[in-house]
Amino acid sequence: MDQLRFTGLNEDGTQLLMTATDGSRYAVPLTDGLRSAVRTSRTPGAEEASP
């Protein structure tokens, strides 16, 4: 499975723009289901620490 890196949003903000390690680019629809999954999967206070 490829690892994808978030690179931004499309112009109208309806898709996540992602890039794979091999340079392939993807657009992922930003649906209500995805928004909900991201909100509920985060643990308060568990943000990544800055280096």
Buried (B, 14 or more C-beta within 10 A) or exposed (E): EEEBEEEEEEEEEEBBBBBEEEEEEEEEEBEEEEEEEEEEEEEEEEEEEEE
